[in-house]
Structures are given as structure tokens and as C-alpha cells.
Amino acid sequence: MRKLLLASAAVFALSSAAHAANTATTFQVGGVNVSTVNQQGHVNDSSLTTQIGFVNSASTMQGTTSISLNNAQGTLQIGAVNSATAGQAALGNNLSGIGQFSIGNPPANSASVGQFSAFGGLNLSLVTQQ
């Protein structure tokens, strides 16, 4: 996941010089953590969410109502119950990485990713669950 996030940062570093960008960073530590990121518009979007708690829920929507240029998102969750959703629509590329690490037994992880590239760009999704 670290390589994916570094690759995402490199893509946006190269493409953001000519375009505005939406960036979001969320860090939550608590019993119940809930995060919703909504990034829209004809710009590059990037989001990184980290949650450490008993119950973690994260939703990231990028370009789903107003298509974006490129999207990158990363979600890291450590907890007893982890749920993550990512929706990405871009003219170019979509990159998504979700890492979920359950502290309970059996693990209780749920992840869903939907990606759309209008002009045949790269859709890359990596999900790791333990």
C-alpha cells in the first residue's frame, strides 16, 4: 500500500502544476470513528484517511457528481470493525488503496471500490484485509 500511495503522490505532483486540486487528510483516534470525504469538480483529487478505534467507517467520493481529472485515495483502518467505501470517476486515472487490520477474531472488515475512467485511463485498486 505504501508503494501505491507514493505512486499516487507522484501522479498528482506531475499533474497538479497546471491544475487546481482538492486535497484532504483525516486522522481519527477514538472508540467510534466516522469519516466522509466528498471531492468534486474538474480538478485533481487526493484524500488520505487514517482511523484507529473499535469501530471505523470511511467513505470517499471523488468526481462522482462532477467528474474529476484524476483521483487518488488511501484509507487505513485499525479496529474491531472496519468499513471503507471509495467511489471514483475521472477523465484520467483513478488510484485507490484500502488497508484494514482487524484487532478482533474473526476479522470484521468490509471494503468496496467503484472506479470509472471516461477516456480509458488507469483504474487501480488495492485492498488488503487482515
Secondary structure by P-SEA (a helix, b strand, c coil): caaaaaaaaaaaaaccccccbbbbbbbbbccbbbbbbbbbccbbbbbbbbbbccbbbbbbbccccccccbbbbbbbbbccbbbbbbbbbccbbbbbbbbbbbcccccbbbbbbbbbbccccbbbbbbbcc
